[in-house]
């Protein structure tokens, strides 16, 4: 059946599995829709004191179960405390931004594991701002954690969180912060003894059977070996309590909680009878939802850790997660890989779009270039046309004057007392050049005076030639000046009065 979360508790003899699911959108425990509890036996020696001795056997056992369980979203591990470290510390109050660096220094001072191999997490138990800070610090070997995570990954599970079994149990059983509790956990051939100070497991001891008789049920006819073994355990527990009371004068041990088989209860009753404790009770989880209670009642003694872990997860209560740092690193790496992949995709899509747009724009660019060239030619033509219009306007404005001037110059061929023949007359704006023939020099002089009378200035002979027929070939140039008073009625003086520009003898 589909479940959202799975909790695994790793022990030397078996793997305990608790599957549960929360109704979508709800967080409280009462809204769970399905739970299962199972125990996976493993051969002896596969796990010893929390160390995995045979990975292949453990992977095979988990893989077989994974096929039955199906895919899971979240997997949580509860591991033994023998290979770990957990302790509560009261520190001066530290701001949140400085806590990680400060606790890293505390780890270097307090934990004997090599710094390169240590992996840790901390939980704030209480704080009084600007006064004190109480934390729970847990640590273990990173190589051990990576081995667990690798084994579960090979079996098809992705680990989300890891915590110590007794750390989970202290929170689940609801031990008050101001009380000391002795906890006894009976296994098939061993006994675990934990001293809790509040919810923190202060000291953990494991007692093992040498004769192997403890695997049998506790009955009156079991034999002397079993009784001797039980007596050895009782002596060891009393010795432990005596030593701890001697070392800790403030120890307030009044309560004993037991879980497991009948031997744990037998030892607990013996301690009660000897006045080592005042109250003895069986371990009982609090705030268990009704749909879990039936499963829990049928599996007392071994399911408290996995069910307590499930309660903490469902209620989203804070706790230790020894896999938090590697998971954060993995998350950051995955995020960076995702960003890099996204950038590659964006780059590829952008490249494709650019190529498509380039294919569309290229003909347009060529067309724009052609139009630009045509536009330049049109501009040149327009400019040339404007120059022609300007010239034409000038010619149009002076057309009548130029016509009159040309007519007057043409009439000079028949001036009285002259014999002239004008062969070429060129007028350009205010300039004129004239070429012709005359019978004598006096005719040329008369022509020059006539031009001056019409307003021409700066009259100069460009050439003057006397031919073999005693005629004169000449050319002259002049500039148009301001038009003076009409001189048509002026009586011309003789050439001798104005001088002879051609000189004597002409």
Residue pairs with C-beta under 8 A, 6 or more apart in sequence:
1 34
1 36
2 21
2 70
3 19
3 20
3 21
3 34
3 36
3 69
3 72
4 20
4 21
4 22
4 72
4 73
4 74
5 19
5 20
5 21
5 22
5 72
5 73
5 74
5 75
5 76
5 310
5 313
6 17
6 18
6 19
6 69
6 72
6 74
6 75
6 76
6 157
7 17
7 18
7 19
7 20
7 76
7 77
7 78
7 306
7 309
7 310
7 313
8 15
8 16
8 17
8 75
8 76
8 77
8 78
8 152
8 306
9 15
9 16
9 17
9 77
9 78
9 165
9 305
9 306
9 309
10 47
10 50
10 77
10 78
10 79
10 80
10 148
11 47
11 80
11 187
12 44
12 47
12 48
12 49
12 80
12 187
12 190
13 41
13 42
13 44
13 187
13 188
14 39
14 40
14 41
14 42
15 39
15 40
15 42
15 61
15 62
16 37
16 38
16 39
16 40
16 302
16 303
16 305
16 306
17 36
17 37
17 38
17 39
17 40
17 65
17 69
17 306
18 35
18 36
18 37
18 303
18 306
18 307
18 309
18 310
19 34
19 35
19 36
19 38
19 69
19 72
20 32
20 34
20 35
20 36
20 292
20 310
20 314
21 32
21 33
21 34
21 35
22 31
22 32
22 33
22 314
23 31
23 32
23 33
27 314
27 315
27 316
28 314
28 315
29 287
29 288
29 289
29 292
29 311
29 314
29 315
30 289
30 290
32 289
32 291
32 292
32 314
33 291
34 291
35 291
35 292
35 295
35 310
36 295
37 295
37 296
37 299
37 303
37 306
37 307
38 65
39 302
40 61
40 62
40 65
42 57
42 58
42 61
43 54
43 57
45 53
45 54
46 52
46 53
46 54
46 57
46 58
47 53
47 58
49 80
49 82
49 83
49 206
50 79
50 80
50 81
50 82
50 83
50 84
50 144
51 83
51 144
52 58
52 147
52 148
52 151
55 147
55 150
55 151
58 151
59 151
59 154
59 155
62 151
62 152
62 155
62 156
62 157
63 154
63 155
63 156
65 155
66 155
66 156
66 157
71 156
72 157
74 160
74 161
74 313
75 152
75 157
75 158
75 159
75 160
76 159
76 160
76 161
76 162
76 163
76 309
76 313
77 148
77 152
77 159
77 161
77 162
77 163
77 323
78 162
78 163
78 164
78 165
78 168
78 305
78 306
78 309
79 140
79 148
79 162
79 163
79 164
79 165
80 164
80 165
81 164
81 165
81 166
81 167
81 201
81 204
82 204
82 206
83 140
83 141
83 144
84 138
84 139
84 140
84 164
84 322
85 110
85 111
85 113
85 137
85 138
85 139
85 140
86 136
86 137
86 138
86 139
86 164
86 166
86 167
86 200
86 201
86 320
87 110
87 136
87 137
87 200
87 202
88 125
88 134
88 135
88 136
88 137
88 197
88 198
88 200
89 106
89 110
89 134
89 135
89 137
90 132
90 133
90 134
91 102
91 106
91 132
91 133
91 134
91 135
92 131
92 132
92 133
93 127
93 128
93 129
93 130
93 131
93 132
93 133
94 102
94 133
99 122
99 133
103 120
103 122
103 135
103 137
106 137
107 115
107 118
107 120
107 137
107 139
108 115
110 137
111 118
111 120
111 139
113 139
113 140
113 141
117 141
117 142
117 143
118 139
118 140
118 141
118 142
119 139
119 140
119 141
119 142
119 145
119 322
119 323
119 325
119 326
120 137
120 138
120 139
120 140
120 322
120 325
121 137
121 138
121 139
121 320
121 321
121 322
121 324
121 325
122 135
122 136
122 137
122 138
122 320
123 135
123 136
123 138
123 318
123 319
123 320
124 133
124 134
124 135
124 318
125 134
125 135
125 136
125 177
126 133
126 134
127 133
127 134
136 167
136 200
136 320
138 163
138 164
138 167
138 320
138 322
139 322
140 322
142 326
145 162
145 322
145 323
145 326
146 326
148 159
148 162
149 159
149 323
149 326
152 158
152 159
153 159
159 323
160 323
160 327
161 313
161 321
161 323
161 324
162 321
162 322
162 323
163 309
163 319
163 320
163 321
163 322
164 201
164 320
164 322
165 305
166 183
166 194
166 196
166 201
166 204
167 199
167 200
167 201
167 319
167 320
168 305
168 308
168 309
168 312
168 319
169 183
169 194
169 201
169 283
169 304
169 305
169 308
170 196
170 198
170 199
170 200
170 201
171 199
171 308
171 312
171 317
171 319
172 285
172 286
172 304
172 305
172 307
172 308
172 309
172 311
172 312
173 183
173 257
173 283
173 284
173 285
173 286
173 304
173 308
174 286
175 181
175 196
175 198
175 199
176 198
177 198
177 199
178 198
178 252
179 198
179 252
179 254
179 255
180 195
180 196
180 197
180 251
180 252
180 253
180 254
180 255
181 195
181 196
181 253
181 255
181 256
181 257
182 193
182 194
182 195
182 196
182 241
182 253
182 255
182 256
182 257
182 271
182 277
183 193
183 194
183 195
183 196
183 256
183 257
183 258
183 259
183 283
184 191
184 192
184 193
184 237
184 256
184 257
184 258
184 259
184 260
184 264
184 267
184 268
185 191
185 192
185 193
185 194
185 258
185 259
185 260
185 264
186 258
186 259
186 260
186 261
186 262
186 263
186 264
186 301
187 260
187 261
188 214
188 215
188 261
189 208
189 209
189 212
189 214
189 215
190 206
190 207
190 208
190 209
190 214
191 206
191 207
191 233
191 263
191 264
191 267
192 204
192 205
192 206
192 207
193 204
193 205
193 206
193 207
193 237
193 240
194 201
194 203
194 204
194 205
195 201
195 202
195 203
195 240
195 244
195 253
196 202
203 240
203 244
205 236
205 240
207 233
207 236
209 215
209 229
210 229
211 225
211 226
211 228
211 229
213 222
213 223
213 225
213 226
213 229
214 226
214 229
214 230
214 263
216 222
216 226
217 261
217 262
218 226
218 230
218 261
218 262
218 263
218 266
230 263
230 266
230 267
233 263
233 267
234 267
234 270
234 271
237 267
237 271
238 271
238 274
238 276
241 253
241 276
244 251
245 251
245 253
253 276
253 277
254 277
254 278
254 279
255 277
255 278
255 279
255 280
255 281
256 268
256 271
256 272
256 276
256 277
256 279
256 280
256 281
257 280
257 281
257 282
257 283
258 264
258 265
258 267
258 268
258 280
258 281
258 282
258 283
259 282
259 283
259 300
259 301
259 302
259 304
260 301
260 302
261 301
265 282
268 280
269 280
271 277
271 280
272 278
272 279
272 280
282 300
283 304
285 296
285 304
285 307
285 308
285 311
287 311
287 315
288 296
288 307
288 311
292 307
292 310
295 303
296 303
296 307
312 319
321 327
394 429
395 402
402 427
405 427
405 432
405 454
405 480
406 425
406 427
408 454
409 422
409 425
409 432
409 434
409 451
409 454
410 422
410 425
412 418
412 420
412 422
412 447
412 450
412 451
413 420
413 421
413 422
415 443
415 446
415 447
415 450
417 442
417 443
417 446
418 438
418 439
418 442
418 443
418 446
418 447
419 438
419 439
419 440
419 443
420 436
420 437
420 438
420 439
420 443
420 444
420 447
421 436
421 437
421 438
422 434
422 435
422 436
423 435
423 436
423 437
424 433
424 434
424 435
424 436
425 432
425 433
425 434
425 435
426 432
426 433
426 434
430 479
430 480
431 477
431 478
431 479
431 480
432 456
432 477
432 478
432 479
432 480
433 462
433 475
433 476
433 477
434 475
434 476
434 477
434 478
435 474
435 475
436 447
436 473
436 474
436 475
437 471
437 472
437 473
437 474
438 444
438 447
438 471
438 472
438 474
439 471
439 472
440 470
440 472
440 506
441 472
441 500
441 502
441 506
442 495
442 506
443 472
444 461
444 464
444 472
444 474
444 502
445 495
445 500
445 501
445 502
446 492
446 495
448 459
448 476
448 501
449 492
449 498
451 459
451 478
452 459
453 487
453 488
453 490
455 480
455 481
455 482
455 483
455 484
456 478
456 479
456 480
456 481
457 478
457 479
457 480
457 481
458 477
458 478
458 479
458 481
459 476
459 477
459 478
460 476
460 477
460 478
461 474
461 475
461 476
461 501
462 475
462 476
462 477
463 473
463 474
463 475
464 472
464 473
464 474
464 502
465 472
465 473
465 474
466 472
467 473
472 506
500 506
